[in-house]
Amino acid sequence: MFIYDVVSESVRNPQELAAQLSRRSAEGWEVVQIVSDGDSWIHAFVRRAGTAPQPKATVAGTGSPLSPAPSSTSGNTSAVSANTPANWYPDPSKRYELRYWNGSAWTEHVATGGVQSTDQPK
């Protein structure tokens, strides 16, 4: 199993992107794909062997854990604690490999095999 992450940098600063990717490479990360948003940003999808930590969400105000990772996709995000960090996590709908959790809700940003696309959460 792989852990995936994304490294983003302004198109005006490709040297910094190269430096970040060199640091990640030394930590065992490999580049899967590099894409541009066509305007201002370059995004490098990277991966390394390992198991992604599952976000620990709690029912707001109770401290009781939610199980499994955050799964609130209906727009009612009050049941998911804000202490779950924004990051890429396994897609709770299982339609894609990863879906981006922005810290308060699942977003439309998804990725499979390092290829990013959009799909509204259901």
C-alpha positions as CSV (number, residue, x, y, z in Angstrom):
1,M,0.0,0.0,0.0
2,F,1.2,3.5,-0.7
3,I,0.8,6.9,1.0
4,Y,0.1,9.7,-1.4
5,D,0.8,13.4,-1.0
6,V,0.9,16.5,-3.2
7,V,3.6,19.1,-3.4
8,S,2.5,22.4,-5.0
9,E,4.5,25.4,-6.0
10,S,4.0,28.6,-8.1
11,V,5.0,28.3,-11.7
12,R,7.2,31.4,-11.0
13,N,9.3,29.3,-8.6
14,P,10.2,26.0,-10.3
15,Q,13.6,25.9,-8.4
16,E,11.7,25.6,-5.1
17,L,9.5,22.7,-6.4
18,A,12.7,20.9,-7.5
19,A,14.2,21.5,-4.0
20,Q,11.1,20.2,-2.3
21,L,11.0,17.1,-4.6
22,S,14.7,16.4,-3.9
23,R,14.0,16.6,-0.1
24,R,11.0,14.2,-0.5
25,S,13.1,11.8,-2.6
26,A,15.7,11.6,0.2
27,E,12.8,10.6,2.5
28,G,11.7,7.8,0.2
29,W,9.0,9.5,-1.8
30,E,8.7,9.0,-5.6
31,V,7.1,11.3,-8.1
32,V,4.0,9.8,-9.7
33,Q,2.9,12.7,-11.8
34,I,3.5,16.4,-12.3
35,V,0.6,18.5,-13.5
36,S,-0.1,22.2,-14.0
37,D,-3.4,24.0,-13.3
38,G,-2.7,25.8,-16.6
39,D,-2.3,29.1,-14.8
40,S,-0.3,29.6,-11.6
41,W,0.5,26.3,-9.9
42,I,2.4,23.1,-10.6
43,H,1.3,20.1,-8.5
44,A,3.6,17.1,-8.1
45,F,1.9,13.9,-6.8
46,V,4.2,11.8,-4.8
47,R,4.0,8.4,-3.0
48,R,5.9,6.1,-0.8
49,A,5.4,2.7,0.7
50,G,3.4,2.6,3.9
51,T,0.0,2.9,5.4
52,A,-1.7,6.2,5.6
53,P,-2.8,7.2,9.1
54,Q,-6.5,7.3,9.5
55,P,-7.9,10.7,10.6
56,K,-9.3,10.6,14.1
57,A,-12.6,12.4,14.1
58,T,-14.9,12.8,17.0
59,V,-18.6,13.7,17.4
60,A,-18.5,17.5,18.0
61,G,-18.8,18.3,21.7
62,T,-18.7,14.7,22.9
63,G,-15.2,13.5,22.4
64,S,-16.7,10.2,21.2
65,P,-14.8,8.8,18.2
66,L,-16.4,8.5,14.8
67,S,-15.6,5.3,13.0
68,P,-14.1,5.0,10.4
69,A,-12.4,8.2,9.0
70,P,-14.6,11.2,8.4
71,S,-17.5,10.3,6.2
72,S,-19.7,13.3,6.3
73,T,-20.5,14.1,2.7
74,S,-24.0,15.4,2.9
75,G,-23.1,18.9,3.7
76,N,-23.8,18.4,7.4
77,T,-20.3,18.6,8.7
78,S,-21.2,19.5,12.3
79,A,-20.7,15.8,13.3
80,V,-17.0,15.9,12.2
81,S,-14.5,17.5,14.5
82,A,-12.3,20.3,13.2
83,N,-9.3,18.5,14.7
84,T,-9.1,16.1,11.7
85,P,-6.2,17.7,9.6
86,A,-6.7,18.7,6.0
87,N,-5.0,16.1,3.8
88,W,-5.6,13.4,1.2
89,Y,-7.3,10.3,2.7
90,P,-8.9,7.1,1.2
91,D,-12.1,8.1,-0.6
92,P,-15.0,7.2,1.7
93,S,-17.2,6.5,-1.3
94,K,-14.5,4.1,-2.6
95,R,-15.0,5.5,-6.1
96,Y,-11.5,6.8,-6.1
97,E,-8.3,6.0,-4.4
98,L,-8.0,9.3,-2.5
99,R,-10.3,12.3,-1.7
100,Y,-9.2,15.6,-0.2
101,W,-10.5,16.4,3.3
102,N,-10.2,20.2,3.9
103,G,-10.3,20.0,7.6
104,S,-14.1,20.4,7.8
105,A,-15.6,18.5,4.8
106,W,-14.7,16.2,2.0
107,T,-14.1,18.2,-1.2
108,E,-14.7,17.4,-4.9
109,H,-10.9,16.8,-5.3
110,V,-10.1,13.2,-5.9
111,A,-7.1,11.2,-7.2
112,T,-6.4,7.7,-8.4
113,G,-2.9,6.6,-9.3
114,G,-1.7,10.2,-8.9
115,V,-4.1,11.5,-11.5
116,Q,-6.3,14.2,-10.0
117,S,-9.8,15.0,-11.0
118,T,-13.0,16.3,-9.5
119,D,-16.1,14.4,-8.3
120,Q,-18.8,15.9,-6.0
121,P,-19.0,14.0,-2.7
122,K,-22.2,12.0,-2.3
